[in-house]
Amino acid sequence: MNLRAFVKLSRIEHGVLTSLIVIASYVIAGGRNTITMVLLFLSSLLTEIFLFATNDIYNIEEDRINRPDAPLVRGEVSIKEAWFLSLLSLIIAILLNALGIVMKYLMTWSIVILLMAIILGFSYNYRLKRVIIVNNILVATTSSLTFLYGLYAISSIPPTLNIPYLLFTVSFLATIGRELVKGAIDVAGDVRASVKTIANVYGIKSAVILAVVFTFIAVFISPLIVIQALHEFYGLVLSVGVLMTDAILIYICIMLLRSTNYMGRFRVWSLGAMAITIIAYLVFALLLFVH
């Protein structure tokens, strides 16, 4: 397995971003321990590698249509190599978390969140990706748990209303919207792989309308993040990021309702819009850390 194929299979760039979000939640919750940050970063990164690698393993037939340049499809990585990489990453991720708990750098609840992400993500990869609606919910939940992992690392009973929880909720809703549009774009490959989505069962128009509904609900809830953020020092940074994200999401939703030709742009722009909030979240945490 060459380095390029490894990076492509493991989607390291996604893993790094996920790990930074986890650390941001930890810092915003009041955490400042460097060793804890390292444990959170590595366990998150390795978990992402496990999930992305197993996704490609079980998704190879669909990828022959939707991602013909995928490493497993091109033969740059063998199934055996992919399994070795994924299982090694999984074992080390769990061991790092367990070590952190034993040495009291992490709270016990953190491993519950980690295992939840692993089980839900793998269940999606293995079989539940083919189950309509369940597939969207699993992707949204797994990716959004990132905001809670760092939070539960420092507190055994976190407060029920705070920035990480609100971001988890908004991310969950917005991700479902994006996944519905993704399903509309990938109809051909999904049908071949027996993956049932709203788009290939009820039609592309239904998927688009539902995607807009979920996205608008996310936008409707997001002002709560702004309110909470403004209670914190440097909270204006996150607030501006959230408002910018909302503006982009509203715009692309309107364009998508006018024409399904905007599905590709919706997928890219919604991801970019969410990235703005994530960047603001990271900057907010960094400012709190150095303050």
Backbone torsions as a table, in degrees:
resi	resn	phi	psi	omega
1	MET	NA	117.9	178.4
2	ASN	-81.2	166.1	-174.6
3	LEU	-61.1	-41.6	-178.6
4	ARG	-61.6	-43.6	-179.7
5	ALA	-66.6	-36.9	178.1
6	PHE	-62.4	-46.4	-179.1
7	VAL	-63.0	-40.9	-177.8
8	LYS	-69.9	-39.4	-179.8
9	LEU	-69.2	-43.4	-174.3
10	SER	-86.0	-11.6	-177.4
11	ARG	48.8	53.0	-174.6
12	ILE	-55.8	-35.0	-179.1
13	GLU	-60.9	-37.1	176.9
14	HIS	-68.6	-40.5	179.8
15	GLY	-63.1	-40.7	179.0
16	VAL	-64.0	-44.4	179.2
17	LEU	-62.4	-44.1	178.0
18	THR	-58.3	-44.4	-178.5
19	SER	-64.4	-37.5	178.1
20	LEU	-66.9	-36.5	177.3
21	ILE	-64.0	-41.2	178.6
22	VAL	-59.8	-46.1	179.5
23	ILE	-64.3	-38.1	178.5
24	ALA	-60.5	-43.9	178.4
25	SER	-62.6	-39.2	178.7
26	TYR	-62.0	-45.1	-179.3
27	VAL	-67.2	-44.1	-179.3
28	ILE	-64.0	-30.1	177.3
29	ALA	-78.3	-4.9	176.8
30	GLY	111.8	-1.2	-178.7
31	GLY	-75.4	143.7	-179.5
32	ARG	-140.0	1.3	-175.5
33	ASN	-76.0	125.1	-176.2
34	THR	-66.3	-40.6	-179.5
35	ILE	-63.2	-40.8	177.3
36	THR	-60.5	-42.3	179.3
37	MET	-61.3	-41.7	179.4
38	VAL	-64.1	-44.0	179.2
39	LEU	-62.7	-42.6	178.6
40	LEU	-65.0	-43.9	-178.8
41	PHE	-61.3	-50.8	-175.5
42	LEU	-68.6	-42.3	-179.4
43	SER	-65.9	-36.2	177.3
44	SER	-67.8	-46.3	-179.0
45	LEU	-60.5	-46.4	-178.0
46	LEU	-67.9	-34.6	176.3
47	THR	-64.6	-41.9	177.5
48	GLU	-62.3	-41.2	178.3
49	ILE	-60.6	-44.6	178.2
50	PHE	-58.2	-48.0	-176.0
51	LEU	-68.6	-40.7	-179.8
52	PHE	-69.5	-39.3	-179.5
53	ALA	-66.5	-44.6	179.0
54	THR	-69.0	-29.7	175.3
55	ASN	-60.6	-44.4	179.4
56	ASP	-67.6	-34.6	179.4
57	ILE	-62.8	-48.9	-177.1
58	TYR	-83.5	-9.0	-174.0
59	ASN	-107.6	13.1	-168.9
60	ILE	-63.6	-36.5	-179.3
61	GLU	-67.1	-43.6	178.4
62	GLU	-66.2	-37.3	-178.6
63	ASP	-67.1	-23.1	178.0
64	ARG	-61.3	-23.1	178.2
65	ILE	-102.9	-51.8	-173.4
66	ASN	-82.2	-28.3	-179.5
67	ARG	-138.6	68.4	-177.4
68	PRO	-64.3	-13.7	178.9
69	ASP	-94.8	7.3	178.9
70	ALA	-63.2	142.9	-176.1
71	PRO	-54.7	-40.7	-179.8
72	LEU	-70.6	-36.2	178.7
73	VAL	-67.1	-41.9	-179.3
74	ARG	-78.1	-10.9	-179.8
75	GLY	80.8	13.9	179.1
76	GLU	-73.8	-23.4	177.2
77	VAL	-133.2	136.1	177.9
78	SER	-85.5	160.5	178.0
79	ILE	-60.1	-39.5	179.8
80	LYS	-62.3	-43.5	179.0
81	GLU	-65.1	-39.6	179.9
82	ALA	-64.6	-40.5	178.1
83	TRP	-65.6	-41.0	179.2
84	PHE	-61.3	-46.6	-179.8
85	LEU	-62.1	-45.8	-175.9
86	SER	-67.1	-46.0	-177.7
87	LEU	-68.9	-37.8	176.7
88	LEU	-62.4	-43.5	179.3
89	SER	-62.8	-42.0	-179.8
90	LEU	-61.8	-48.4	-177.6
91	ILE	-61.5	-45.6	-178.7
92	ILE	-66.0	-39.1	179.9
93	ALA	-60.2	-47.8	-179.4
94	ILE	-66.5	-41.0	179.6
95	LEU	-63.3	-39.9	178.8
96	LEU	-63.2	-42.1	178.6
97	ASN	-65.9	-45.3	179.8
98	ALA	-61.2	-40.9	177.8
99	LEU	-61.5	-41.6	178.6
100	GLY	-62.7	-37.2	179.0
101	ILE	-69.8	-45.1	179.7
102	VAL	-59.8	-40.6	-178.2
103	MET	-88.0	4.9	175.6
104	LYS	65.3	28.0	172.4
105	TYR	-89.3	-22.5	179.4
106	LEU	-126.1	148.1	174.6
107	MET	-80.1	153.5	-176.0
108	THR	-58.6	-35.0	-177.9
109	TRP	-63.0	-20.4	-178.3
110	SER	-62.6	-37.0	-178.7
111	ILE	-71.3	-25.3	176.0
112	VAL	-64.7	-44.8	178.6
113	ILE	-64.6	-42.8	-179.8
114	LEU	-61.8	-48.2	-179.6
115	LEU	-65.4	-34.9	177.1
116	MET	-61.3	-45.2	179.2
117	ALA	-63.2	-41.3	-179.6
118	ILE	-64.6	-48.5	-176.6
119	ILE	-66.6	-46.0	-179.6
120	LEU	-65.8	-43.3	-179.5
121	GLY	-64.8	-42.7	180.0
122	PHE	-70.3	-37.2	177.5
123	SER	-60.1	-40.0	176.4
124	TYR	-62.5	-49.0	-178.5
125	ASN	-61.7	-44.2	-172.6
126	TYR	-70.7	-48.1	-176.1
127	ARG	-148.2	-36.2	-170.2
128	LEU	-72.7	-7.3	174.6
129	LYS	-61.5	-24.1	-176.6
130	ARG	-87.1	-4.3	-177.5
131	VAL	-96.5	120.7	-176.2
132	ILE	-57.6	140.1	-179.8
133	ILE	70.7	-46.5	178.2
134	VAL	-57.1	-39.5	-179.0
135	ASN	-60.5	-44.0	179.6
136	ASN	-65.1	-41.4	-178.8
137	ILE	-64.7	-41.2	-179.0
138	LEU	-65.7	-43.0	178.5
139	VAL	-62.5	-45.8	-177.9
140	ALA	-63.8	-41.8	-179.1
141	THR	-67.8	-48.4	-177.3
142	THR	-60.1	-47.3	-178.7
143	SER	-68.2	-32.9	-177.0
144	SER	-80.3	-20.5	177.3
145	LEU	-60.8	-17.2	176.7
146	THR	-52.6	-38.7	-177.5
147	PHE	-71.0	-19.8	-176.9
148	LEU	-98.2	-23.0	-175.8
149	TYR	-59.0	-49.3	179.2
150	GLY	-66.2	-33.7	179.4
151	LEU	-64.5	-47.0	-178.7
152	TYR	-74.9	-9.9	177.1
153	ALA	-71.8	-24.8	-174.5
154	ILE	-110.0	-21.8	-175.9
155	SER	-129.9	132.0	-179.9
156	SER	-74.0	-33.8	177.8
157	ILE	-132.3	82.8	-178.2
158	PRO	-64.4	151.8	175.9
159	PRO	-60.7	150.9	-174.1
160	THR	-80.2	-16.9	179.2
161	LEU	-130.4	101.4	175.5
162	ASN	-151.7	179.3	-173.2
163	ILE	-60.4	-48.9	179.3
164	PRO	-58.6	-39.9	178.6
165	TYR	-65.0	-42.2	179.2
166	LEU	-65.5	-41.1	177.6
167	LEU	-65.4	-36.6	175.3
168	PHE	-58.5	-46.3	-178.3
169	THR	-64.6	-48.5	-179.0
170	VAL	-65.6	-42.2	178.6
171	SER	-62.0	-41.6	178.8
172	PHE	-57.6	-48.7	-178.0
173	LEU	-67.7	-45.3	-178.8
174	ALA	-66.5	-35.0	179.3
175	THR	-68.8	-37.2	175.2
176	ILE	-60.4	-43.4	177.7
177	GLY	-58.6	-46.3	-179.3
178	ARG	-66.4	-38.1	179.7
179	GLU	-67.6	-34.5	177.2
180	LEU	-63.8	-41.0	177.7
181	VAL	-69.4	-39.4	177.1
182	LYS	-58.2	-41.5	178.2
183	GLY	-63.2	-34.5	178.1
184	ALA	-68.9	-34.5	179.3
185	ILE	-73.6	-36.8	-173.6
186	ASP	-97.1	26.1	-175.8
187	VAL	-53.3	-47.1	-175.7
188	ALA	-59.9	-49.8	-179.5
189	GLY	-67.2	-37.4	-179.8
190	ASP	-65.2	-41.1	179.4
191	VAL	-63.2	-43.4	-179.7
192	ARG	-63.2	-36.1	-177.9
193	ALA	-91.3	8.8	179.9
194	SER	60.7	33.3	176.4
195	VAL	-92.3	120.5	-179.1
196	LYS	-92.9	125.2	176.8
197	THR	-127.8	167.5	176.6
198	ILE	-57.4	-38.4	-176.0
199	ALA	-65.4	-44.8	-176.1
200	ASN	-90.3	-3.2	175.6
201	VAL	-104.4	-44.4	-175.8
202	TYR	-111.6	-4.8	177.3
203	GLY	107.4	151.8	-177.4
204	ILE	-62.7	-39.5	-178.6
205	LYS	-61.5	-41.2	178.9
206	SER	-63.0	-41.3	179.5
207	ALA	-63.8	-40.9	-179.2
208	VAL	-65.2	-46.7	-179.9
209	ILE	-61.4	-44.2	179.9
210	LEU	-65.1	-37.5	178.3
211	ALA	-62.0	-42.2	179.5
212	VAL	-66.0	-39.2	179.3
213	VAL	-60.8	-49.4	-179.4
214	PHE	-63.5	-39.5	-179.7
215	THR	-66.2	-41.6	178.3
216	PHE	-65.6	-35.7	176.6
217	ILE	-63.7	-40.8	177.4
218	ALA	-60.6	-44.3	179.1
219	VAL	-64.0	-38.2	-179.0
220	PHE	-65.1	-35.2	-178.8
221	ILE	-80.7	-29.1	-172.1
222	SER	-55.6	-30.4	176.9
223	PRO	-57.1	-23.9	176.3
224	LEU	-63.5	-32.6	176.4
225	ILE	-65.9	-43.1	179.0
226	VAL	-59.6	-45.2	-179.4
227	ILE	-61.3	-46.1	179.5
228	GLN	-65.8	-41.7	-177.4
229	ALA	-63.9	-37.5	-177.9
230	LEU	-69.5	-10.6	174.3
231	HIS	-81.0	-13.4	-176.4
232	GLU	-104.8	153.6	174.5
233	PHE	-65.3	136.3	-176.8
234	TYR	68.3	11.0	-178.3
235	GLY	-64.0	-20.1	179.5
236	LEU	-60.5	-31.7	179.8
237	VAL	-60.0	-49.9	179.7
238	LEU	-67.1	-39.3	-178.8
239	SER	-59.8	-45.6	179.0
240	VAL	-62.3	-41.7	178.8
241	GLY	-61.1	-43.5	179.2
242	VAL	-63.2	-44.5	-179.3
243	LEU	-65.1	-38.1	176.0
244	MET	-63.7	-42.4	177.8
245	THR	-60.4	-45.7	-179.9
246	ASP	-59.4	-43.0	-178.4
247	ALA	-61.6	-43.1	-179.9
248	ILE	-67.4	-43.6	-179.1
249	LEU	-62.8	-42.1	178.4
250	ILE	-62.2	-43.2	-178.8
251	TYR	-62.4	-48.7	-176.0
252	ILE	-71.7	-26.1	175.1
253	CYS	-66.8	-43.2	178.2
254	ILE	-61.6	-44.5	-179.8
255	MET	-64.9	-38.0	180.0
256	LEU	-67.0	-37.4	178.0
257	LEU	-66.2	-29.4	178.8
258	ARG	-74.9	-34.1	-177.9
259	SER	-158.1	133.5	177.6
260	THR	-72.2	-7.4	175.8
261	ASN	-64.5	-14.4	-179.5
262	TYR	-89.9	8.3	-177.9
263	MET	-59.8	-44.7	180.0
264	GLY	-62.2	-43.5	179.0
265	ARG	-66.8	-38.1	178.9
266	PHE	-59.3	-45.6	-178.6
267	ARG	-60.3	-45.2	-178.2
268	VAL	-73.4	-46.1	-176.1
269	TRP	-69.0	-36.2	178.9
270	SER	-65.7	-38.5	176.8
271	LEU	-64.9	-41.6	178.1
272	GLY	-65.3	-39.2	179.3
273	ALA	-63.9	-43.5	178.6
274	MET	-66.1	-31.9	178.9
275	ALA	-64.5	-32.6	178.6
276	ILE	-62.2	-45.5	178.0
277	THR	-64.6	-39.8	179.9
278	ILE	-63.3	-43.4	178.4
279	ILE	-62.7	-43.9	178.0
280	ALA	-61.8	-37.8	178.4
281	TYR	-63.6	-42.4	179.5
282	LEU	-67.1	-42.1	178.9
283	VAL	-65.5	-41.7	177.9
284	PHE	-57.4	-47.7	179.8
285	ALA	-64.7	-39.6	-179.8
286	LEU	-63.6	-42.5	179.1
287	LEU	-63.9	-38.9	177.0
288	LEU	-65.8	-36.9	-177.3
289	PHE	-67.6	-40.7	-176.4
290	VAL	-87.9	-12.6	-177.0
291	HIS	-67.8	NA	NA
